[in-house]
Amino acid sequence: MDSTDQKEESEIEICRICSKPTEYNIADNIMARVGYIEGFSQVCSKCMYSHHQYKNNEVTDILFYI
């Protein structure tokens, strides 16, 4: 593993909506994350709940927040 791989593993995932750091690293498995939306990216828990992007486990109006 070279230094580029190590750097990427330690980089923090950024919320796609508010651009603040999330609690996840880029290398974390997406299946173990809360707030990861396939085909979109990671959103932080604050944005996920405060903007009501989930309704019955479906993304509703997330694209309006980009």
N, C-alpha and C positions, 0 to 999 in steps of 0.2 A: 504494500500500500504506500503510495507516494504522498507528498505533502498536500497535493491538490485534493486527493480523496479524503484525507483527514480533515481538511478545511471544510469540505462540503458536508461531511457528516456532522460537524459541529455547528453549522449555520442554522439559525432559527428561521422557521417558516413565518412568513408575514401574512397578516390578514388581508385578503383580497379586497375587502370593503373599506376598512379604516386605515390600512397600511401600518398597523401597530404589530409588534412581535406577538406571536402566539406562544403557547407552552410546548410546542412541538419542534423537533429538529427536522430538517429536510429529509434526512435518512430514515426517519421513523416510519414504520409500516402504516400505510393508510387505513388498513383494516382495524387498527387499534386506536385511531384518532376519533375524537368527537368534533364535528364541524367540518370534516373534509367532504367536499362535494365533487364527485367524479366528473371530469370534464370542465370544471370551473377552477377549483383550488381550495385552499384552506381558509376558513373564516374563524375569527376568534369567538369565544363563548359569549362575550358581550354583544357582538353584532348578531350572532345567531339568535339570541333570545330577544334582544331589544328591537330588532327589525322584523321579527316574526317571519323569518324566511322558511320556516318549516311548518307545514300544516298536514297533519295525518301522514307524517314521514315522507312528504313530497316537497320539493323545492317549489315555492310559489312565485314570488316576484323578485328573486335575487338579482336578475340582470338589470333591474332599474336602479340598483345601488352602485353600479360600477362607475 
